[in-house]
Amino acid sequence: MEIQKFYLGNTEEDMEFMPIIPLNEDSENTDDDKIPQELILLPLRNTVLFPGVVIPITVGRDKSIKAVHDAYKADKMIGVIAQKDSNVEEPEEADLYRVGTVAKIVKLIKMPDGGTTIIIQGRKRFALKEMVSTDPYFKIKI
């Protein structure tokens, strides 16, 4: 059996390196990144955020948009946690997993269509200890 090799014209030296994880380690240890014991919570559908990873999230629910804006105005720290069932439109505490990731909102972008997109970076894993409030959005103790 003959193995065919394909040449794409790019060597490893020619490829551009684009990190998705910032290489600046000092930015994680600044005073403004202290993780509070009480966080605003953003439930995610079909997405899990891991510490160190940077991802864009399109925020669509009114509750989530208010949560993101309030967290951005405060310390830019928000808890993100995955929903057990992505078809649930308005999740309750029972619809959420108990482990999530504390994230820093790197950028908040208001889209031309009125939607909101955020770029978040996972900081540290957390366990949901207690739900403090559900209105106007989820607020938790970790």
C-alpha positions as CSV (number, residue, x, y, z in Angstrom):
1,M,0.0,0.0,0.0
2,E,1.4,3.3,-1.1
3,I,1.1,6.4,1.2
4,Q,0.5,9.6,-0.7
5,K,2.0,12.8,0.5
6,F,0.3,16.1,-0.2
7,Y,2.3,19.3,-0.4
8,L,0.3,22.4,0.6
9,G,3.2,24.8,0.0
10,N,3.4,26.0,3.6
11,T,6.1,24.8,6.0
12,E,5.8,25.2,9.7
13,E,8.1,28.2,9.5
14,D,5.8,30.0,7.1
15,M,2.7,29.6,9.2
16,E,1.6,32.5,11.4
17,F,1.2,31.7,15.1
18,M,-1.9,33.0,16.7
19,P,-2.4,32.2,20.4
20,I,-5.9,31.8,21.8
21,I,-4.5,31.9,25.3
22,P,-2.6,35.1,26.2
23,L,1.0,34.5,26.9
24,N,1.3,37.3,29.4
25,E,1.1,35.4,32.7
26,D,1.4,38.5,34.9
27,S,-2.1,39.7,33.8
28,E,-3.7,36.9,35.8
29,N,-2.1,38.0,39.1
30,T,-3.2,41.6,39.2
31,D,-5.2,43.0,42.1
32,D,-8.2,43.8,40.0
33,D,-8.6,40.1,39.1
34,K,-9.4,39.0,42.7
35,I,-12.3,36.6,42.5
36,P,-15.3,37.6,44.7
37,Q,-17.2,35.0,46.7
38,E,-20.5,36.3,45.1
39,L,-20.8,36.4,41.3
40,I,-23.3,37.3,38.6
41,L,-24.0,34.0,36.8
42,L,-24.4,33.6,33.0
43,P,-25.9,30.2,31.9
44,L,-24.4,29.0,28.6
45,R,-26.1,26.7,26.1
46,N,-24.0,24.1,24.3
47,T,-20.8,25.6,25.6
48,V,-18.3,24.9,28.3
49,L,-15.6,27.4,29.2
50,F,-12.4,26.2,30.6
51,P,-9.8,28.2,32.6
52,G,-7.3,30.0,30.3
53,V,-9.5,29.8,27.2
54,V,-10.8,32.9,25.4
55,I,-14.1,32.6,23.6
56,P,-16.7,34.9,22.1
57,I,-20.3,34.5,23.4
58,T,-23.4,35.9,21.8
59,V,-25.8,36.9,24.5
60,G,-29.5,36.8,23.6
61,R,-31.7,36.5,26.6
62,D,-32.8,39.7,28.3
63,K,-31.8,38.4,31.7
64,S,-28.3,37.5,30.4
65,I,-27.9,40.8,28.6
66,K,-28.6,42.7,31.9
67,A,-26.3,40.3,33.8
68,V,-23.4,40.9,31.4
69,H,-23.9,44.7,31.3
70,D,-23.9,44.9,35.2
71,A,-20.9,42.6,35.5
72,Y,-19.0,44.7,32.9
73,K,-19.8,48.0,34.8
74,A,-18.6,46.4,38.1
75,D,-15.4,44.4,38.1
76,K,-15.8,42.6,34.8
77,M,-15.9,39.2,36.6
78,I,-18.8,36.8,35.8
79,G,-19.5,33.2,36.6
80,V,-20.4,31.0,33.5
81,I,-22.0,27.6,33.9
82,A,-23.4,25.2,31.3
83,Q,-27.1,24.3,31.1
84,K,-28.0,20.6,31.3
85,D,-30.5,21.0,28.5
86,S,-29.9,23.6,25.8
87,N,-33.6,23.6,24.8
88,V,-34.6,25.2,28.0
89,E,-35.2,28.9,27.3
90,E,-35.5,30.2,30.8
91,P,-33.3,27.9,33.0
92,E,-33.9,27.5,36.7
93,E,-31.3,26.4,39.3
94,A,-32.1,22.7,38.7
95,D,-31.3,23.2,34.9
96,L,-27.7,24.2,35.6
97,Y,-24.6,22.1,36.4
98,R,-23.0,22.7,39.8
99,V,-19.4,23.4,38.5
100,G,-18.5,26.4,36.3
101,T,-15.8,28.8,35.5
102,V,-15.1,32.3,36.7
103,A,-14.5,34.5,33.7
104,K,-13.3,38.0,33.0
105,I,-15.2,40.0,30.4
106,V,-12.4,41.1,28.1
107,K,-14.6,43.0,25.6
108,L,-18.3,43.9,25.4
109,I,-19.5,44.5,21.8
110,K,-23.0,45.9,21.0
111,M,-23.9,44.6,17.6
112,P,-25.7,46.6,14.8
113,D,-28.7,44.3,15.1
114,G,-29.1,45.2,18.8
115,G,-27.6,42.0,20.1
116,T,-24.6,41.8,22.5
117,T,-21.5,39.8,22.1
118,I,-18.8,39.4,24.8
119,I,-15.3,38.0,24.7
120,I,-14.6,36.2,27.9
121,Q,-11.5,34.5,29.3
122,G,-11.8,31.7,31.8
123,R,-9.9,32.3,35.0
124,K,-10.7,29.6,37.5
125,R,-13.1,26.7,38.1
126,F,-15.7,27.1,40.8
127,A,-18.4,25.0,42.6
128,L,-21.8,26.6,43.0
129,K,-22.4,26.8,46.7
130,E,-25.7,28.7,46.9
131,M,-28.1,30.7,44.7
132,V,-28.4,34.2,46.2
133,S,-31.0,35.6,43.8
134,T,-32.7,34.8,40.5
135,D,-34.2,38.3,39.7
136,P,-33.3,40.3,37.6
137,Y,-30.6,37.6,36.9
138,F,-28.8,34.8,38.7
139,K,-26.4,35.8,41.5
140,I,-24.5,33.0,43.3
141,K,-22.1,32.3,46.1
142,I,-19.1,30.1,45.2
